């Protein structure tokens, strides 16, 4: 394993994930789980809030000079180092008892993700990466293996993952996405963070969503990139500023971008 100058931050990300897993699993499928609706009508549970609050508390103690951006609470701090939190990515799954959800934690420096952690305790899996040190999957640092993207070179042979077709329709890209699906060998809606972790593992070759927020993308992007893949906006802009996100093994990226941008 390559020793990264970010090793202490990555270790902290594991601590944050451990804390998050304990809280989220304790409330998972709880009969008294409290669920509210945010202004955009998406669900938020008491577990979402508790996880983010715990992560923020730990960061305030361990990294008091760093800024924090989270999905559920207001931003705090300022500077070049920003921790980005999605306490439960896949809340709709979480509240229904579907085990595909995860806590996402990233550290960004100068607007670029440099550490990423995705922890899915109900799946018994965790993925992480730091800049220049590769990407890994496992239950812990000592029980892990490297992640590598696939080597598929043609869309005709590609496995495509997505969240909802309706999102592409709403974004005005329904026909383009339908054409991409029809061109690929296989497509399945694995959804949310799992789209991108499957790309990082080489299980699927291409994944994307037309509308994502920073907290959805930051951790996933660095993991895909350190696994040898590419992560851009759906119009090909590098980074995690959107619109949306497209992840691939790199070999398929330009082909997919061309299909998504084609006039219909």
N, C-alpha and C positions, 0 to 999 in steps of 0.2 A: 504494500500500500504506500502511495506517495504521501509524504508528510507535508501537509499544507500549513502555511503561516496562519491559516484560519482555524487550526485544530481546536483551540480553546473555544471558539465560537461554535464550532460543530458539536463539541461535547456539551456545551450549554444547550444547544438545540435538542440534543437527546434528553437532557434533563427536563426541558420544557415539554417534550413529547411524552415522557413518562408521567409527568404531572397531569397533562391533558388526558391521557389514556385512562388514568385512574378515575378522573371525574366523569368523563363521558361514558365509560363502561358502567359505572355505578348508576347512571341515570338512563341507560339504554333499556328500552322496553319497560321502564318504570310506569306503574299504573297512575302515579300522581304527577307525571311529567307535565309541566306547564308549557303551553304552546300559544304564542301570540302571532299576529300578522304585522309585518313592517309596512311602511307607506307604499312600497312597491308590491304589496300583497304576498311576498314570499314569507315562509314561516321562520320563526326564531323561537328556540326553546330555552328553558332555564339553563340547560346544559351548555348551550352556545355561550351565554353570558358568563356562566361560572368558569368555563375554560378560558375565555379571553381574559377575564379578571385575574385568574391565577397566573397566567403567562405574563401579564403586565406587572403583577406584583413581584414576580421573580426577576423580571428584567429591570425593574426599578431598583432592586437591590444589587443585582449582578452587573448591570450595564447602565448606571444612572446617567451617563452622558449621551446615551444613544436615544434617538427618536423612535417612536412606535406608531405604526399605522395598522389599525385593525378594522375588521368588517363591522363590528357591533358598537364600538366606542369611538369617541372623538380622538383625533391625533394628539399626541403629546411629544414635546421636545422638538429639536431641530438639529440639523447638521448633515454631514455626509453619510453617516451610518444610520440606517433605518431598519428596524425589525418590522416585518409585515406578517400579520396574523389572520388566518381564516380559522376560527376556532372549531367549526364543524363544516367542512365542505361536503355538501350532500345532505343538508338538513332535512329535505323532503324524504329522503331515504331513512334517515335516522328516526324521524318521528313515526314512520310507518313500520319500523322494525326490519327494514332491508339493510343488510350488513355492509353495504358499499358506501362508506363515509369515512372521512379522515380529518385530522388536524393538520393544517399546513402552516409552516413557519419558515420564513426566509429572512436573511440578512442582506440588505442592499447597501452598496457603497457607490457613491457617485451615480445613482440611478440604475445600477446594474446589480442583479442578484449574484451574490458570491457564496452564499450558503443556502441550502434548501433541505427541508425536512418534511416528509409526508408520512404520517403515522395512521394506519388503519387497523386499530386494535381488534375490531370484530372480524377482520379477515386474517388476523395474526401476522400482518406484514408491515414493514416499515422500509421506506426508501430515503436515501440521503445523498448529498453531494456537497463538495466545496470546490471552489475555483482551482483548477489545475491538479486536482487530486482524484478525479474519477467519481463515478456514481456507484452506489451499492444498495443491495436489498437484503433484508434479513430481519431477525427479531431484535438484534442488538449489534453493537460494534464487533463483538467477539464471535458472533454467529451470523456471518454475512457472506455475500459473494458479490463480485462486480456485476454491474449492469452494462450491457452492450446492445446497441440498436441492431436491427436486421441489415441484411445486405441485398434486399430486394431492389431491383433497378427499374422495373416496369410497373405502371399502374395496373396493367392487365393481371399481374401476379400479386397485387398489393392487398393487404387487409386494412380496411378503413374503420376507425372507431369515431363515434360522435355522441352527442347527448340527446338532442331532440331535432327532428327534421323541421318542426314548426318554427324553431329559432331562425333557421336559414330562410324560410319563407317570409317571416316578419322582417328580416334584414334585406329583403329584396333580392335574395340570391337562391331562391328555391330551385329554379331550373338549373342553375349552374351546379348546385350541390347534387341535385338528382342525376345530372350527367356524370359527375365525379363518382357517385355511388355505382352507377351503371357500368362505368369503365373499370372500376376496381374488381378484383377477383371475389372479394367478400366484404360485407359491411355489417357491423353490429353496433347498437347503441349502448356501449358499456358505461358511458357517462362520467361527467365531472373529472376529478383528479385521476380516476382509474384509466381514462383515455390515455393520458400522458405517461403514466407509469408503465402501461403495457407497451407503449412505444419505446421507453427507455430500456425495458427488458427484452425488446426484440420480438415480443409476442404478436404485436400488430405493427404496421409499418407507417401509419399515417393517422392523425387525429386532429380535430379542430372544432372550434365553436365560434360563432360570429360575434357574440357579445360576452365579454368577460371583464372583470375588474382586476386591479392590481393584485388584490389578495388571492384571487383565483389562479393567477399565472406565475407569480414570482418564484415560489418554491418549485413548481413543476418545471419551469423553464430551465433552471440551472441543472436540475437532475437530467433532463433530456439532453442538454448540451454536453454535460460531462460524460454521458453515456455514448457520445459520438454523434448525436443527432442535431437537428436544427429546430429553433423555435422563433417564429416571427409573428407579426400581425397577419391577418388574412389578406392584406394587400402587400405583404412582403417586407414590411419595415422591421428591421432587427429590434430586439428588445421586448419589453413587456408593457408598452404604452398603448397597445391596441391600434385599431379596432379588432377585438377578438384575438384568437390565437390559433396558430397552425403549427403543429409539431410533426416531425417526420424523421426518418433515418438519414436525411440529408440528400440521399440519392434521388428521392421522389419529389423533393420540395418544389422545384421550379415547374415540374409537370403539373402538380396540384394547383399551384398559384395561377398558372396559365388557364386552367379550366375554371377556376373560381372567378377569374377576371374577364372571361370571354363574354362578348356581347351575345345576348340571346334574343 
